[in-house]
Amino acid sequence: MNDRSPEPPLATDNQQQTVDKWRVMLGISLGVLMYTIDTSIVNIALPTLVKDLQTDFATVQWVGLSYVLVVTSLVLGAARLGDILGKKSLYLGGLIVFTVSSLLCGLAPSIGILIGARALQGMGAVMISALGAAIIVEVFPAAERGKALGVIGAVVSSGIAIGPSIGGVLIGLSGWRSIFLVNIPIGIFATFVVHKYVPVGQHSDRHQSFDFWGSIVISVVLVCFSLGMTEGQRYGFTNSLPLGLLFAAAIGLVGFILLESRLSQPMLDLSLFRAQTFSLSLLTGWLAFMALGGSSFMIPFFLQLVLHYPIERIGLLMAITPIIGGLVSPLAGNLSDRFGTRSIMLVGLILMTIGCLAVSTLDANIRDLDYVLRVIPLGLGWGIFQSPNNGAILGAVPPQRVGIAAGLLSLTRTLGQTTGLPLFAAIFAMIALAGSQAIDVTLAAPEAIVRGFQGTFHLAALLLAIAAALTVLLWRMESRK
């Protein structure tokens, strides 16, 4: 017998009118902005970290991986705790942890300590990532949900956009440590705004149980997968160590699903996946995030190691795609409210596929204009796709399940990065080092790096084309109802 406690309903329209929803939006957006700035600002620093901290390509990936692994492992638990304990208090706690750990990252004396501090930063980021959209959905009425999520999408794109630009300037002026220290004033101000304006809201029975073992198992699965992918780059994927780690990840995933299916109050409510439209929408989002998260990791290595651009110039070029996405995201949210989500999502995915194919033609002889023209459709497609997909996922569940659905939505983003980053890095390394005497990608010849870069964007285009095909399937399924 299923003894799950009923979850609280969303606020009624009258309750929503008593809340200054745009000040709530400001508070949540500040946290989301800080979280996304930190995600994007780190990528541009990776080649610099390899040199300054005397590490290698496989190790430096963990500066990003340790962060997204923690977020991915705990995001569903954070969403459930938000339903049990209240979303505002956990969101505030996330902001404080994120701000303090940013200081620790900025003071880290070695690559190992930096990776550990980034994992702690992920503990704060998971609260921001898991609960931000759920708070917005509770505060805004259904008729304005698409517009509100479009604003959040624009904030995400803006954070990703200004991250590389700020990062390039800061690293050029004062070194890589400053890219973490920049979070501190934003975090302090965001904490004040959220504390003052975000309503406490309702929550479920505090005596509900928390799925501790589910959190442990999924964490082990993701760590084994990521270690397997990075160790495969060092020793080859026929070596027993990466093979054993990947096998353990597969067995652990099966065990996690079996465990969740037997619990009355699981971290992951598998019953939600009985709705095909919900499941396929999540899969579509995961493929898109995996394609973009994995391939964008390669861009600073291409621009710095092949074209030998200064870090400030790299930051400006990497900002183009998210700036364009941020500009069109609110418009896409409004269009999805009027015309439905699937057609808008499909246009976005097609544009992203075209953009990845275009970027895959870049080589050592390009000019800045060549780069800009190729990434424009990628930015347009990302901005058009993001908010309709969010709306489709959150709108496919009953109102009382929005909290966990928002957690699953956040999971698709972080799981896309967690799987995409090591997968694309491994493919990049295998292609670049094939037939080369170099033992690390950062030491490979420019033409080898170009081959690896082009191969990763071919893979990204393939994943986005699959996501577009799934969107067509969803559109047909919904039109028959």
DRENMIFI-789045 format. One line per 3 residues: number of its first residue (from 1); for each residue x negated, y negated, z of C-alpha. Coordinates in pm, 1 decimal. Layout:
BEGIN
NUM> X,Y,Z; ...
***
This chain:
BEGIN
1> 0.0,0.0,0.0; -128.7,-346.5,-85.9; -133.1,-562.9,227.4
4> -285.4,-876.6,79.7; -162.1,-1185.0,261.6; 27.1,-1429.6,42.8
7> -179.2,-1722.4,-77.1; -60.8,-2080.7,-32.2; 133.7,-2251.7,-306.4
10> -3.7,-2550.1,-489.0; 101.9,-2889.4,-364.4; 441.1,-3004.5,-487.1
13> 475.5,-3308.8,-712.7; 587.3,-3519.2,-411.7; 286.1,-3408.6,-210.3
16> 58.5,-3483.6,-505.7; 198.1,-3836.8,-531.2; 94.4,-3913.7,-170.7
19> -269.9,-3842.1,-258.5; -485.4,-4090.8,-447.4; -569.8,-3829.5,-705.6
22> -822.0,-4042.6,-893.7; -1027.3,-4101.7,-579.1; -1017.7,-3727.2,-527.7
25> -1136.9,-3693.6,-886.6; -1423.9,-3932.7,-807.8; -1534.5,-3728.8,-506.0
28> -1519.0,-3394.2,-685.7; -1679.0,-3536.8,-999.1; -1976.2,-3668.1,-801.8
31> -2045.0,-3321.0,-665.7; -2001.4,-3158.5,-1005.7; -2225.1,-3423.0,-1162.2
34> -2503.4,-3351.7,-913.4; -2470.3,-2976.5,-962.5; -2484.0,-3000.8,-1343.4
37> -2765.6,-3257.8,-1346.6; -2974.8,-3014.8,-1144.8; -2896.7,-2726.7,-1378.4
40> -3004.3,-2915.5,-1689.1; -3286.3,-3120.3,-1539.9; -3483.7,-2808.1,-1446.4
43> -3503.7,-2662.5,-1799.0; -3707.4,-2952.0,-1931.2; -3961.0,-2908.9,-1648.2
46> -4033.7,-2538.7,-1709.3; -4332.3,-2579.9,-1945.4; -4476.3,-2836.4,-1701.8
49> -4425.4,-2599.1,-1407.7; -4614.5,-2321.5,-1590.5; -4916.8,-2551.2,-1609.9
52> -4897.0,-2739.0,-1277.9; -4815.9,-2438.0,-1057.5; -5044.0,-2201.2,-1252.6
55> -4778.1,-1943.9,-1331.9; -4650.3,-1765.0,-1644.6; -4340.4,-1753.2,-1867.8
58> -4181.5,-1451.2,-1695.2; -4225.3,-1599.3,-1345.5; -4112.3,-1953.8,-1424.4
61> -3775.8,-1817.6,-1544.1; -3697.4,-1748.4,-1177.5; -3686.3,-2120.1,-1101.3
64> -3360.5,-2112.7,-1295.7; -3266.1,-1751.4,-1230.4; -3287.6,-1763.4,-849.9
67> -3040.9,-2051.6,-857.0; -2784.1,-1898.5,-1091.4; -2817.7,-1553.4,-934.4
70> -2705.3,-1688.3,-596.9; -2422.2,-1884.8,-757.9; -2306.7,-1584.8,-961.9
73> -2327.6,-1342.3,-671.0; -2132.0,-1557.7,-428.2; -1890.8,-1756.6,-643.3
76> -1596.6,-1518.4,-599.1; -1660.2,-1494.1,-226.5; -1673.4,-1873.2,-205.8
79> -1343.1,-1901.9,-389.8; -1183.0,-1654.8,-149.3; -1326.7,-1828.1,156.3
82> -1182.6,-2152.0,20.7; -837.5,-1992.8,16.9; -887.4,-1862.6,372.9
85> -1069.2,-2149.1,547.0; -975.8,-2448.0,333.8; -1145.5,-2582.1,22.7
88> -1244.9,-2927.1,150.0; -1463.0,-2809.7,439.7; -1649.5,-2559.4,224.7
91> -1697.0,-2811.7,-54.7; -1844.3,-3058.4,195.4; -2073.1,-2789.6,334.5
94> -2190.1,-2712.6,-18.1; -2277.8,-3075.9,-80.4; -2484.3,-3094.4,239.3
97> -2675.5,-2770.5,171.1; -2739.7,-2877.2,-187.9; -2877.6,-3214.2,-81.6
100> -3108.3,-3073.7,189.0; -3240.0,-2797.5,-38.1; -3312.7,-3054.6,-310.8
103> -3555.1,-3215.3,-67.1; -3718.1,-2875.9,-2.1; -3755.3,-2814.7,-377.8
106> -3921.5,-3152.4,-418.3; -4173.9,-3070.4,-143.8; -4247.6,-2708.9,-253.1
109> -4626.1,-2642.2,-264.5; -4611.8,-2323.9,-477.6; -4398.4,-2144.5,-735.3
112> -4283.2,-1887.2,-477.8; -4159.3,-2147.9,-232.5; -3994.7,-2342.2,-514.0
115> -3805.9,-2029.6,-624.3; -3691.5,-1971.1,-264.8; -3577.4,-2331.7,-224.5
118> -3387.3,-2305.0,-551.8; -3207.1,-1996.4,-417.3; -3101.5,-2200.0,-112.9
121> -2988.1,-2476.0,-346.0; -2769.5,-2217.1,-515.8; -2594.9,-2158.3,-180.9
124> -2474.9,-2517.9,-190.7; -2405.7,-2516.4,-562.7; -2175.5,-2214.5,-535.8
127> -1932.8,-2407.7,-314.0; -1927.6,-2698.7,-558.2; -1892.5,-2472.1,-860.9
130> -1624.6,-2242.1,-716.8; -1397.9,-2495.1,-547.2; -1412.7,-2816.3,-749.8
133> -1168.9,-2714.7,-1023.3; -933.0,-2552.4,-769.1; -910.9,-2878.2,-568.7
136> -834.9,-3074.7,-886.0; -563.2,-2828.5,-990.9; -401.4,-2855.0,-646.9
139> -398.0,-3235.5,-651.0; -290.1,-3307.5,-1010.8; 58.5,-3215.8,-1136.6
142> 89.3,-2953.7,-1411.5; 167.3,-3215.3,-1678.8; -171.9,-3381.8,-1617.7
145> -377.3,-3068.0,-1564.3; -528.0,-3060.8,-1912.7; -632.2,-3426.2,-1886.0
148> -781.0,-3374.7,-1539.2; -975.9,-3067.8,-1646.1; -1087.7,-3261.4,-1953.3
151> -1234.5,-3526.1,-1723.2; -1418.3,-3256.5,-1526.9; -1541.6,-3113.7,-1856.9
154> -1669.7,-3459.3,-1951.2; -1849.0,-3485.6,-1615.5; -2011.1,-3145.2,-1671.1
157> -2126.9,-3249.4,-2017.4; -2246.1,-3585.6,-1886.1; -2449.0,-3418.9,-1611.4
160> -2606.4,-3181.9,-1859.6; -2667.4,-3477.6,-2093.2; -2837.2,-3714.6,-1854.4
163> -3032.2,-3436.2,-1684.8; -3292.0,-3391.3,-1962.1; -3316.7,-3767.9,-2021.3
166> -3365.4,-3849.0,-1653.5; -3592.6,-3547.8,-1616.8; -3813.3,-3649.7,-1907.5
169> -3852.4,-4003.1,-1774.8; -3909.9,-3894.7,-1413.2; -4164.2,-3627.3,-1502.8
172> -4345.4,-3874.0,-1728.1; -4354.4,-4140.1,-1455.1; -4401.0,-3949.4,-1130.3
175> -4423.0,-3572.5,-1191.0; -4184.5,-3279.9,-1168.2; -4106.6,-3314.5,-795.8
178> -3901.0,-3626.4,-860.2; -3642.3,-3430.8,-1061.0; -3526.3,-3266.9,-737.7
181> -3556.6,-3571.7,-514.9; -3319.1,-3765.9,-744.5; -3032.7,-3550.5,-609.9
184> -3063.7,-3685.5,-255.9; -2893.9,-4028.5,-293.7; -2623.4,-3878.0,-515.6
187> -2559.6,-3603.7,-258.1; -2530.3,-3845.1,32.6; -2282.3,-4067.4,-150.7
190> -2081.2,-3768.8,-278.9; -2051.8,-3630.9,75.7; -1910.1,-3963.1,198.7
193> -1650.5,-3986.3,-81.9; -1531.4,-3626.4,-44.1; -1505.2,-3658.4,334.4
196> -1299.9,-3977.3,305.0; -1063.8,-3909.5,14.9; -1017.6,-3536.8,-52.3
199> -712.8,-3402.6,138.3; -754.2,-3109.4,374.8; -488.3,-2908.6,191.3
202> -332.1,-2580.1,286.7; -504.4,-2246.1,333.3; -411.4,-1887.0,394.6
205> -418.6,-1687.8,714.3; -766.6,-1725.5,867.5; -748.4,-1364.8,984.8
208> -783.2,-1226.9,634.0; -1091.9,-1014.5,586.4; -1390.1,-1113.7,376.2
211> -1539.9,-863.1,131.8; -1895.0,-859.4,269.5; -1999.0,-533.8,102.3
214> -1868.0,-644.5,-235.1; -2084.7,-955.2,-215.2; -2391.2,-746.5,-127.5
217> -2337.4,-494.5,-408.0; -2282.5,-752.4,-683.6; -2589.3,-944.4,-563.0
220> -2803.8,-630.0,-588.8; -2662.5,-557.5,-935.8; -2749.7,-902.6,-1067.7
223> -3096.6,-906.7,-911.3; -3175.4,-563.9,-1060.1; -3056.5,-675.8,-1402.6
226> -3258.0,-999.1,-1397.8; -3570.4,-829.0,-1260.9; -3536.9,-558.7,-1523.5
229> -3519.8,-815.2,-1802.2; -3815.2,-1021.9,-1676.7; -4033.1,-719.3,-1591.6
232> -3954.6,-581.6,-1937.1; -4120.3,-891.9,-2081.3; -4437.0,-813.3,-1883.5
235> -4463.0,-436.4,-1926.0; -4234.1,-353.7,-2218.4; -3883.1,-212.9,-2202.4
238> -4003.8,145.7,-2231.7; -4187.6,112.2,-1898.9; -4031.3,301.3,-1607.9
241> -4000.9,-9.5,-1384.9; -3769.6,-221.1,-1606.2; -3580.9,88.9,-1718.9
244> -3522.3,192.9,-1358.1; -3405.3,-155.7,-1260.2; -3161.1,-177.0,-1552.8
247> -3028.7,173.0,-1476.8; -2979.1,74.7,-1111.9; -2788.9,-235.0,-1226.0
250> -2555.6,-23.1,-1441.5; -2489.5,226.5,-1160.0; -2436.4,-58.4,-914.2
253> -2183.2,-225.2,-1144.0; -1977.4,93.8,-1159.9; -1999.5,120.8,-781.1
256> -1887.0,-240.4,-740.6; -1575.6,-183.8,-955.1; -1487.5,133.0,-762.6
259> -1536.1,-45.3,-430.5; -1318.3,-340.4,-529.4; -1041.7,-111.9,-654.7
262> -1015.3,56.2,-311.4; -1004.1,-252.9,-88.5; -680.7,-422.3,15.7
265> -849.1,-764.8,26.4; -1132.4,-746.6,-227.8; -1359.8,-1026.3,-341.8
268> -1254.0,-952.7,-702.1; -882.4,-889.1,-746.5; -885.9,-640.8,-1034.5
271> -508.0,-669.6,-1076.5; -558.7,-1007.4,-1245.5; -729.2,-830.3,-1535.9
274> -411.5,-643.8,-1622.8; -307.2,-958.1,-1811.4; -484.8,-920.2,-2145.4
277> -475.1,-1290.4,-2226.0; -646.3,-1373.5,-1895.9; -914.2,-1106.4,-1938.7
280> -990.9,-1195.2,-2300.3; -1003.3,-1567.2,-2218.3; -1265.6,-1497.2,-1951.7
283> -1461.2,-1279.3,-2194.2; -1453.2,-1555.8,-2455.5; -1585.6,-1809.0,-2205.5
286> -1858.2,-1571.5,-2089.5; -1982.7,-1513.8,-2444.7; -1992.6,-1888.7,-2511.2
289> -2180.6,-1966.2,-2191.0; -2422.5,-1679.7,-2248.4; -2497.3,-1802.9,-2601.4
292> -2551.5,-2165.7,-2505.1; -2714.4,-2105.4,-2167.4; -2962.8,-1855.2,-2308.2
295> -3054.2,-2039.2,-2627.4; -3085.8,-2386.3,-2469.5; -3352.2,-2245.8,-2234.6
298> -3580.1,-2209.2,-2541.0; -3551.9,-2566.0,-2670.9; -3810.1,-2736.0,-2442.9
301> -4065.5,-2463.8,-2520.2; -4014.7,-2521.3,-2894.5; -4032.3,-2899.9,-2870.1
304> -4334.8,-2902.0,-2639.2; -4542.6,-2605.3,-2758.6; -4471.9,-2627.2,-3133.6
307> -4404.3,-2995.9,-3199.9; -4617.7,-3123.3,-2907.2; -4360.5,-3389.4,-2819.7
310> -4408.7,-3591.0,-2497.8; -4171.8,-3499.1,-2216.6; -3976.0,-3828.4,-2239.8
313> -3898.2,-3765.5,-2607.3; -3791.8,-3407.2,-2533.7; -3549.5,-3533.3,-2268.8
316> -3383.6,-3774.4,-2509.6; -3345.7,-3511.4,-2781.9; -3201.6,-3253.2,-2541.5
319> -2943.5,-3506.7,-2421.9; -2776.6,-3534.5,-2763.6; -2568.0,-3216.4,-2748.1
322> -2412.5,-3269.5,-2401.2; -2352.8,-3641.8,-2466.3; -2147.9,-3557.2,-2773.3
325> -1969.6,-3283.3,-2578.0; -1887.8,-3522.1,-2295.8; -1741.5,-3778.2,-2534.3
328> -1502.5,-3536.0,-2703.9; -1408.0,-3320.7,-2401.9; -1130.1,-3550.5,-2265.8
331> -980.8,-3578.5,-2615.9; -983.8,-3199.9,-2647.4; -802.9,-3170.3,-2312.3
334> -527.2,-3408.1,-2430.1; -494.3,-3225.4,-2761.7; -462.9,-2890.3,-2582.9
337> -177.3,-3032.1,-2369.4; 5.3,-3129.6,-2689.6; -79.5,-2852.9,-2937.9
340> -182.3,-2553.5,-2725.6; -522.8,-2419.7,-2630.5; -608.3,-2151.4,-2886.1
343> -627.6,-2358.7,-3202.5; -845.5,-2620.0,-3029.5; -1070.7,-2350.0,-2882.4
346> -1114.0,-2188.3,-3224.8; -1225.0,-2513.5,-3384.9; -1481.5,-2559.0,-3107.8
349> -1621.4,-2207.0,-3141.7; -1652.5,-2234.6,-3520.6; -1842.3,-2562.5,-3487.1
352> -2075.0,-2411.1,-3226.0; -2146.2,-2112.3,-3451.3; -2232.1,-2345.4,-3739.6
355> -2451.5,-2550.6,-3507.5; -2651.1,-2247.0,-3387.8; -2707.2,-2130.1,-3744.8
358> -2824.8,-2480.2,-3834.1; -3063.3,-2498.9,-3534.8; -3206.9,-2158.9,-3632.1
361> -3355.0,-2321.7,-3945.6; -3580.6,-2558.2,-3746.6; -3956.2,-2511.7,-3788.9
364> -4284.5,-2687.4,-3721.5; -4230.2,-2941.0,-4001.0; -3908.4,-3104.9,-3880.2
367> -3842.3,-3470.6,-3807.4; -3625.7,-3603.3,-3525.5; -3338.7,-3662.3,-3768.8
370> -3350.8,-3296.1,-3875.6; -3303.0,-3192.3,-3514.4; -3022.8,-3441.9,-3448.4
373> -2819.0,-3344.3,-3755.6; -2834.4,-2976.5,-3660.5; -2728.8,-3014.9,-3298.0
376> -2434.9,-3250.7,-3366.2; -2190.2,-2967.7,-3454.3; -2312.8,-2776.5,-3148.8
379> -2223.3,-3069.9,-2921.7; -1889.0,-3130.7,-3092.4; -1795.1,-2765.1,-3066.1
382> -1893.2,-2740.6,-2700.6; -1689.0,-3045.8,-2604.7; -1385.9,-2924.0,-2800.4
385> -1400.9,-2569.1,-2658.3; -1464.2,-2626.0,-2289.5; -1153.7,-2790.5,-2139.5
388> -894.4,-2593.4,-2346.2; -1062.4,-2270.3,-2239.1; -1054.4,-2378.9,-1873.8
391> -686.2,-2467.2,-1905.9; -606.3,-2135.3,-2074.3; -768.7,-1935.7,-1794.1
394> -614.6,-2131.0,-1504.9; -276.4,-2142.5,-1675.7; -263.1,-1764.5,-1727.9
397> -217.6,-1679.2,-1356.8; 59.7,-1750.2,-1105.2; 15.9,-2075.5,-906.8
400> -70.1,-1889.1,-587.4; -363.2,-1718.1,-764.2; -525.7,-2034.2,-899.7
403> -794.7,-2032.8,-629.1; -938.4,-1695.1,-728.3; -884.8,-1773.0,-1098.8
406> -1095.6,-2088.1,-1055.6; -1362.8,-1871.1,-895.3; -1353.9,-1633.6,-1191.9
409> -1375.6,-1931.2,-1427.8; -1687.3,-2048.4,-1248.1; -1819.5,-1692.4,-1256.0
412> -1798.4,-1684.2,-1636.7; -2020.7,-1993.2,-1650.5; -2283.4,-1869.7,-1406.9
415> -2269.7,-1507.3,-1526.0; -2323.0,-1635.1,-1879.4; -2640.8,-1807.9,-1761.8
418> -2748.6,-1517.1,-1539.8; -2723.4,-1265.7,-1823.7; -2803.2,-1502.2,-2110.4
421> -3124.7,-1649.5,-1971.6; -3318.8,-1322.8,-1916.8; -3167.1,-1162.4,-2228.7
424> -3259.7,-1450.3,-2458.9; -3598.2,-1495.3,-2290.7; -3676.5,-1126.9,-2343.0
427> -3576.5,-1140.9,-2710.6; -3769.9,-1466.2,-2755.1; -4080.5,-1307.6,-2601.0
430> -4052.3,-983.4,-2798.9; -4020.1,-1161.8,-3133.0; -4287.9,-1422.1,-3056.1
433> -4542.6,-1169.1,-2926.1; -4482.0,-903.6,-3193.7; -4817.1,-844.8,-3364.0
436> -4983.8,-1113.9,-3151.7; -5288.8,-1082.9,-2926.2; -5138.4,-1330.9,-2677.7
439> -5018.0,-1189.4,-2345.5; -4775.5,-1473.0,-2265.6; -4535.5,-1671.2,-2483.7
442> -4683.5,-2002.0,-2373.5; -5017.9,-1889.8,-2523.3; -4874.3,-1769.9,-2857.2
445> -4938.7,-1940.9,-3189.7; -4685.2,-2207.4,-3297.3; -4558.3,-1997.8,-3588.6
448> -4490.0,-1708.1,-3348.8; -4294.2,-1936.4,-3115.0; -4092.7,-2060.5,-3415.5
451> -4001.4,-1700.5,-3505.2; -3884.6,-1630.2,-3151.5; -3690.2,-1957.1,-3134.0
454> -3509.5,-1888.5,-3461.3; -3424.3,-1533.3,-3354.5; -3261.6,-1647.7,-3030.6
457> -3033.4,-1890.0,-3215.5; -2932.8,-1617.6,-3461.6; -2823.3,-1412.4,-3160.7
460> -2636.5,-1713.2,-3015.7; -2448.3,-1758.6,-3344.2; -2348.2,-1390.1,-3342.1
463> -2209.7,-1410.4,-2986.5; -2012.4,-1726.2,-3069.2; -1868.2,-1563.5,-3381.5
466> -1747.3,-1273.5,-3164.1; -1590.9,-1525.5,-2924.0; -1413.8,-1692.6,-3218.1
469> -1274.8,-1357.2,-3331.3; -1141.6,-1292.2,-2979.0; -973.0,-1633.8,-2982.1
472> -794.9,-1547.8,-3307.7; -677.7,-1222.7,-3145.7; -547.9,-1412.6,-2841.8
475> -368.6,-1664.2,-3063.0; -188.1,-1383.3,-3246.7; -99.9,-1204.0,-2922.4
478> 55.0,-1517.6,-2777.1; 242.6,-1606.9,-3095.5; 423.3,-1270.6,-3082.5
481> 565.8,-1333.6,-2735.8
***
